[in-house]
Amino acid sequence: MPTELNETRVRTCKDRLLEHYDGVSVRVKDEVVSDELFAYLRTVVRDGYVGSGYVWVVRTPDQAAELSDSMGPNDQPDGARVLMILHRGSATWQVPGGGVESSETFEDAAVREVQEETGIECAVQDCFRLEHLRTESNGSDERLHTLWAYFDGRYRNGRISVQPSELNGAAWMNTKPRSVGDSLQSRAEVWFDE
């Protein structure tokens, strides 16, 4: 039986989110990684990392910039759009977000990370998915626990300005990109088909 690292803390965070939000999809995912990656992740967990928060930010048509005078008479503002990002070295579109820092909630971390990565201010409205990741390596008798929280959010302010050290791009999407992250597949299928 492996020694569990961070399990109690992750369970406490998961319980709080499930108590606060209704209808949250929960997935427990087991993975085996290389000994080298595991050693790095173990250090991060021991330094206090518990997980990450991400936001499916929606901007409604009335929140978009007004069309310029150069737009033709047939050009109309389009429908709602979701903010998606493309990490450097990736061809898969994700939603912005990132790691929870020491005294933050998952919601606070998600909002902060969206702003840092994209320049967009948003507000969390709901939680639609939790992923409890249990990570092991063949060279260790330990198992690491982390939690990834995915929130619905609404656009508040700002224009896209990507963090070039992390992203190749960001865009307001109104059609499903060809490649979407695994954790977002079901969300994207429902949202883009509405």
C-alpha positions in Angstrom: 0.0 0.0 0.0 1.6 3.3 -1.0 2.1 6.2 1.4 -0.4 8.9 0.5 0.9 12.4 0.1 -1.5 15.4 0.2 -4.6 13.1 0.3 -6.2 14.7 3.4 -5.7 18.2 2.1 -7.1 17.4 -1.4 -10.1 15.6 0.2 -10.8 18.7 2.3 -10.7 21.0 -0.7 -12.8 18.6 -2.8 -15.4 18.3 0.0 -15.6 22.1 0.3 -16.2 22.5 -3.4 -18.8 19.7 -3.6 -20.6 21.2 -0.6 -20.6 24.7 -2.2 -21.6 23.8 -5.8 -24.3 21.4 -7.0 -24.1 19.0 -9.9 -20.3 18.8 -10.1 -18.8 16.1 -12.2 -16.0 14.3 -10.3 -13.4 12.2 -11.9 -10.6 10.3 -10.1 -7.7 9.7 -12.4 -4.7 7.4 -11.7 -1.5 7.9 -13.6 2.0 6.5 -13.5 4.8 8.9 -14.5 8.6 8.6 -14.8 10.7 8.6 -11.7 12.2 11.9 -12.7 8.8 13.6 -13.1 7.6 12.0 -9.9 10.5 13.4 -7.9 9.7 16.9 -9.2 6.0 16.6 -8.5 6.7 15.2 -5.0 8.8 18.3 -4.2 6.1 20.6 -5.5 3.4 18.8 -3.4 5.7 18.9 -0.3 6.1 22.6 -0.9 2.3 23.0 -0.6 0.9 22.6 -4.1 -2.6 21.2 -3.8 -3.9 21.7 -7.4 -5.1 24.2 -9.9 -8.2 26.1 -10.9 -9.4 26.9 -14.4 -12.3 29.0 -15.8 -14.6 28.5 -18.8 -15.0 32.3 -19.2 -18.0 33.3 -21.4 -18.4 36.7 -23.0 -21.9 37.7 -24.2 -22.4 39.7 -27.4 -23.3 42.9 -25.4 -19.8 42.7 -23.7 -17.9 42.6 -27.0 -16.3 45.8 -28.4 -18.6 47.7 -30.8 -18.0 47.1 -34.5 -15.9 49.8 -36.1 -17.1 52.0 -38.9 -15.1 50.1 -41.4 -17.2 47.0 -40.9 -19.8 46.5 -43.7 -23.6 46.8 -43.2 -23.9 42.9 -43.2 -21.4 42.4 -40.4 -23.2 41.8 -37.2 -21.9 41.1 -33.7 -22.0 37.4 -33.1 -23.2 35.2 -30.2 -21.6 34.3 -26.9 -17.9 33.2 -27.0 -15.7 31.3 -24.6 -12.1 32.3 -23.8 -9.6 29.6 -24.8 -5.8 29.4 -24.7 -3.1 27.6 -26.6 0.0 26.8 -24.5 3.4 27.0 -26.0 4.4 23.7 -27.6 0.8 22.5 -27.8 -1.8 22.2 -30.5 -4.6 21.6 -28.0 -6.9 24.4 -26.9 -7.6 24.7 -23.1 -9.2 27.2 -20.8 -7.0 29.5 -18.7 -6.1 28.9 -15.1 -3.3 27.6 -12.9 -1.9 26.7 -9.6 -3.4 27.5 -6.2 -1.0 29.5 -4.1 -0.7 29.2 -0.3 -3.7 31.1 1.1 -5.9 31.1 -2.0 -9.1 29.3 -2.7 -9.4 27.4 -6.0 -11.8 30.1 -7.2 -9.3 32.9 -6.3 -6.4 31.1 -8.0 -8.5 30.5 -11.2 -9.5 34.2 -11.5 -5.9 35.4 -10.8 -4.5 33.0 -13.4 -7.0 34.0 -16.1 -5.9 37.6 -15.6 -2.2 36.8 -15.6 -2.3 34.6 -18.6 -4.8 36.5 -20.8 -5.4 40.0 -19.4 -9.0 39.2 -19.0 -10.9 39.9 -15.7 -13.6 37.3 -14.9 -15.8 36.2 -12.1 -16.5 32.5 -11.1 -20.1 31.5 -11.1 -20.2 27.7 -10.7 -18.0 24.6 -10.6 -18.7 22.0 -13.3 -15.8 19.5 -12.9 -13.3 18.3 -10.4 -10.4 16.0 -11.2 -8.7 14.2 -8.4 -5.3 13.1 -9.8 -3.5 10.3 -8.0 0.1 10.0 -9.3 2.6 7.2 -8.8 5.9 6.1 -10.3 7.3 2.6 -10.5 10.3 3.7 -8.4 8.4 5.0 -5.4 6.1 3.6 -2.7 4.3 7.0 -2.5 1.2 8.3 -4.2 0.6 12.0 -4.8 -2.8 13.6 -4.7 -3.8 16.8 -6.5 -7.1 18.4 -7.4 -8.0 20.3 -10.6 -11.2 22.4 -10.4 -13.0 23.7 -13.5 -15.4 26.6 -13.1 -17.9 28.4 -15.2 -17.2 32.1 -15.3 -18.4 35.3 -16.8 -16.3 38.0 -18.5 -16.0 41.2 -16.5 -13.4 43.4 -18.3 -10.3 43.5 -20.4 -8.8 42.7 -23.8 -6.7 39.6 -24.6 -3.1 40.1 -23.9 -1.3 36.8 -23.7 1.5 35.9 -21.3 4.2 35.1 -24.0 6.3 33.0 -21.7 3.5 30.5 -21.4 1.1 30.9 -24.3 1.1 31.0 -28.1 -2.3 32.5 -28.2 -5.7 33.1 -26.8 -9.1 33.7 -28.5 -12.8 34.1 -28.0 -14.2 31.0 -29.6 -17.8 30.5 -30.9 -17.1 27.2 -32.6 -15.4 24.2 -31.1 -11.7 24.0 -32.0 -10.4 20.9 -33.7 -8.4 19.9 -30.6 -9.7 20.5 -27.1 -8.1 19.3 -23.9 -9.5 15.9 -22.5 -10.9 17.5 -19.4 -13.0 19.9 -21.5 -14.3 17.5 -24.2 -17.8 17.0 -22.8 -18.1 20.7 -21.8 -17.1 21.8 -25.3 -19.5 19.4 -27.0 -22.5 20.7 -25.0 -21.6 24.4 -25.0 -20.6 24.7 -28.7 -23.7 22.8 -29.8 -26.1 25.1 -27.9 
